[in-house]
């Protein structure tokens, strides 16, 4: 078997391997409707995006977001649901609604039916495994990601799962990428990281001395930014071809 240019391949999860089947706002709308509150999905999406932006501004880059709340992961998500509702147009000020909604919402996002695996993912993972690559996940996610990947049938492809909340830090901290490389028994020069966010994936991998490539499935990046449109050419890059 020919030696691979990158015998270790690291992957981001969201918008690289998997994506929600519907908008986050639609999930919120569906769950809140079961609690007797009907709000447009678009309004909830607006509130959620505003809350996410505010949260990101308040968190030091690389700090585990769930560690910022005294009650950890559960407290963070309760605070996030409260913030989403506060930013949602026409949402009534109901202090009990967030408390009632947070666990049903978390369960909805743990449900594999809420997620889709991109069509190219399993064929590409199969090709990489057959070529001899060892693979890992490096993702900013809460503690539910390993179980979700298992239920989606993806966990079996990966020799290591490096999940921000379980590691106590998040991308772009280079330590996350280096932990993945160490658990794959390799060196940074052996690895290629694949992700979709330049500020998190590309920046973190580069700081760790790891090559990186961006995948831009939703065409969010400027045309000047060189990125893959999907993963189909990734096995060629891993072997050392031009892709």
C-alpha positions as CSV (number, residue, x, y, z in Angstrom):
1,X,0.0,0.0,0.0
2,X,1.4,3.4,-1.0
3,X,2.3,5.8,1.8
4,X,-0.3,8.5,2.3
5,X,0.7,12.2,2.3
6,X,-1.6,12.5,5.3
7,X,-2.1,9.3,7.1
8,X,-4.1,11.1,9.8
9,X,-7.3,12.9,8.8
10,X,-9.2,15.1,11.4
11,X,-12.7,16.2,10.8
12,X,-15.0,18.9,12.1
13,X,-18.5,17.6,12.6
14,X,-21.2,20.2,12.0
15,X,-21.5,21.4,8.3
16,X,-18.6,19.1,7.5
17,X,-20.0,15.7,8.1
18,X,-23.5,16.4,9.4
19,X,-26.1,19.1,9.3
20,X,-29.6,19.7,10.8
21,X,-32.5,18.5,8.7
22,X,-34.3,21.8,9.3
23,X,-33.4,25.2,10.7
24,X,-32.7,25.5,14.4
25,X,-35.6,27.9,14.6
26,X,-37.9,25.3,13.2
27,X,-36.9,22.8,15.9
28,X,-37.5,25.5,18.5
29,X,-40.9,26.3,17.0
30,X,-41.9,22.6,17.0
31,X,-40.9,22.0,20.6
32,X,-42.4,25.2,21.9
33,X,-45.7,24.3,20.1
34,X,-45.9,21.2,22.3
35,X,-45.7,23.4,25.3
36,X,-48.6,25.6,24.0
37,X,-46.4,28.5,22.7
38,X,-46.6,29.1,18.9
39,X,-43.9,31.4,17.4
40,X,-42.8,31.6,13.8
41,X,-39.7,29.6,13.0
42,X,-38.1,32.6,11.3
43,X,-38.5,34.7,14.4
44,X,-37.0,32.0,16.6
45,X,-34.1,31.6,14.2
46,X,-33.5,35.4,14.4
47,X,-33.5,35.2,18.2
48,X,-31.2,32.2,18.3
49,X,-28.7,33.8,15.9
50,X,-28.7,37.0,18.0
51,X,-28.2,35.0,21.2
52,X,-25.4,32.9,19.6
53,X,-23.6,36.1,18.5
54,X,-23.9,37.6,21.9
55,X,-22.6,34.5,23.6
56,X,-19.6,34.2,21.3
57,X,-18.7,37.8,22.0
58,X,-18.8,37.2,25.7
59,X,-16.7,34.0,25.7
60,X,-12.9,34.2,25.5
61,X,-11.7,32.4,22.3
62,X,-10.8,28.8,23.1
63,X,-12.6,28.7,26.4
64,X,-15.2,25.8,26.8
65,X,-18.5,27.7,26.5
66,X,-20.2,25.3,28.9
67,X,-17.7,26.0,31.6
68,X,-18.7,29.6,31.6
69,X,-21.9,28.8,33.6
70,X,-21.8,27.8,37.3
71,X,-24.2,24.9,36.5
72,X,-22.2,23.7,33.6
73,X,-23.7,22.3,30.4
74,X,-27.3,22.3,31.7
75,X,-27.1,25.8,33.0
76,X,-25.5,27.0,29.8
77,X,-28.4,25.7,27.7
78,X,-31.0,27.1,30.0
79,X,-29.3,30.5,29.8
80,X,-29.2,30.1,26.0
81,X,-32.8,29.3,25.6
82,X,-33.7,32.3,27.8
83,X,-31.5,34.5,25.6
84,X,-33.1,33.1,22.4
85,X,-36.6,33.9,23.6
86,X,-35.5,37.3,24.8
87,X,-34.3,38.1,21.3
88,X,-37.2,36.6,19.5
89,X,-39.7,39.2,18.2
90,X,-43.1,39.1,19.8
91,X,-42.2,36.4,22.3
92,X,-44.0,36.9,25.6
93,X,-41.9,37.5,28.7
94,X,-42.6,34.1,30.3
95,X,-39.9,33.2,32.9
96,X,-41.2,29.6,33.1
97,X,-41.1,28.9,29.4
98,X,-37.4,28.4,29.1
99,X,-37.3,26.1,32.1
100,X,-40.0,24.0,30.5
101,X,-38.5,24.0,27.1
102,X,-34.8,23.4,27.7
103,X,-34.8,19.6,28.2
104,X,-37.2,18.9,25.3
105,X,-35.1,21.1,23.1
106,X,-31.9,19.3,24.1
107,X,-33.5,16.0,23.5
108,X,-34.7,17.1,20.1
109,X,-31.1,18.0,19.1
110,X,-29.9,14.6,20.5
111,X,-32.4,12.8,18.2
112,X,-30.6,11.4,15.1
113,X,-33.7,12.1,13.1
114,X,-33.0,15.8,13.5
115,X,-29.7,15.5,11.6
116,X,-28.6,14.4,8.1
117,X,-25.3,12.9,7.1
118,X,-24.1,14.4,3.8
119,X,-24.3,12.0,1.0
120,X,-20.6,12.0,0.2
121,X,-19.5,11.3,3.8
122,X,-19.7,7.5,4.1
123,X,-18.2,6.9,0.6
124,X,-15.3,9.2,1.5
125,X,-14.7,7.7,4.9
126,X,-14.8,4.2,3.3
127,X,-12.2,5.3,0.7
128,X,-9.9,6.8,3.4
129,X,-10.1,3.7,5.6
130,X,-9.4,1.4,2.7
131,X,-6.3,3.6,1.9
132,X,-5.1,3.1,5.4
133,X,-5.9,6.5,7.0
134,X,-6.6,6.9,10.7
135,X,-9.4,9.4,11.5
136,X,-10.6,11.5,14.3
137,X,-13.3,14.1,15.1
138,X,-12.2,17.5,16.4
139,X,-15.4,19.4,17.2
140,X,-16.8,22.2,19.3
141,X,-19.9,20.4,20.7
142,X,-21.5,19.5,24.0
143,X,-21.3,16.1,25.6
144,X,-24.0,14.7,23.4
145,X,-21.8,14.4,20.3
146,X,-20.4,10.9,20.8
147,X,-23.8,9.4,21.3
148,X,-25.2,11.3,18.3
149,X,-22.4,10.0,16.1
150,X,-23.0,6.5,17.3
151,X,-26.8,6.8,16.6
152,X,-26.0,8.2,13.1
153,X,-23.7,5.3,12.3
154,X,-20.6,7.4,12.0
155,X,-18.7,6.7,15.3
156,X,-17.3,3.4,13.9
157,X,-15.2,5.3,11.3
158,X,-13.2,7.2,13.9
159,X,-10.3,6.2,16.1
160,X,-10.6,9.2,18.3
161,X,-13.3,11.7,19.2
162,X,-12.1,15.0,20.5
163,X,-15.1,17.0,21.7
164,X,-14.6,20.5,23.1
165,X,-16.8,20.1,26.2
166,X,-15.3,16.8,27.2
167,X,-11.8,18.3,26.8
168,X,-12.4,21.5,28.6
169,X,-11.5,23.8,25.7
170,X,-12.7,24.5,22.2
171,X,-11.3,25.4,18.8
172,X,-9.3,27.3,17.8
173,X,-7.1,26.1,20.7
174,X,-4.3,24.1,19.0
175,X,-4.3,21.7,22.0
176,X,-7.5,20.1,20.8
177,X,-5.9,19.3,17.4
178,X,-2.7,18.0,19.0
179,X,-4.7,15.7,21.3
180,X,-6.4,14.2,18.3
181,X,-3.0,13.6,16.7
182,X,-1.6,12.1,19.8
183,X,-4.5,9.7,20.2
184,X,-4.0,8.6,16.6
185,X,-0.3,7.9,17.5
186,X,1.0,10.3,14.9
187,X,2.7,13.7,14.6
188,X,1.3,17.1,13.3
189,X,3.1,16.7,10.0
190,X,1.1,13.5,9.4
191,X,-2.3,15.2,9.7
192,X,-4.8,17.0,7.6
193,X,-7.7,18.8,9.2
194,X,-11.0,19.3,7.4
195,X,-13.5,21.9,8.6
196,X,-15.8,24.7,7.5
197,X,-14.9,27.7,9.7
198,X,-11.6,29.5,8.9
199,X,-11.4,31.2,12.3
200,X,-11.8,27.9,14.2
201,X,-10.7,25.1,11.9
202,X,-8.1,26.6,9.7
203,X,-6.6,28.8,12.4
204,X,-6.5,26.1,15.1
205,X,-5.0,23.5,12.8
206,X,-2.4,25.9,11.5
207,X,-1.4,27.0,15.0
208,X,-0.9,23.3,15.8
209,X,1.3,22.8,12.8
210,X,-1.3,20.7,11.0
211,X,-2.3,21.1,7.3
212,X,-5.9,22.1,6.8
213,X,-8.5,22.3,4.0
214,X,-11.9,24.1,4.2
215,X,-15.1,22.6,2.9
216,X,-17.7,25.2,2.0
217,X,-20.9,23.3,1.4
218,X,-23.2,26.3,1.9
219,X,-21.1,28.7,-0.2
220,X,-20.6,31.0,2.7
221,X,-16.9,31.8,2.0
222,X,-15.8,34.5,-0.4
223,X,-14.8,33.3,-3.9
224,X,-11.2,34.2,-3.2
225,X,-11.0,31.7,-0.4
226,X,-9.9,28.3,-1.8
227,X,-12.2,25.6,-0.4
228,X,-13.8,22.3,-1.4
229,X,-17.4,22.3,-2.4
230,X,-17.8,18.8,-0.9
231,X,-15.5,15.9,0.3
232,X,-15.4,13.9,-2.9
233,X,-11.8,14.9,-3.8
234,X,-10.5,14.5,-0.2
235,X,-9.1,11.0,-0.7
236,X,-7.0,12.4,-3.6
237,X,-5.6,15.1,-1.3
238,X,-4.9,12.6,1.4
239,X,-2.9,10.4,-1.0
240,X,-0.9,13.4,-2.1
241,X,-2.7,14.4,-5.3
242,X,-3.8,17.9,-6.3
243,X,-7.5,17.2,-5.7
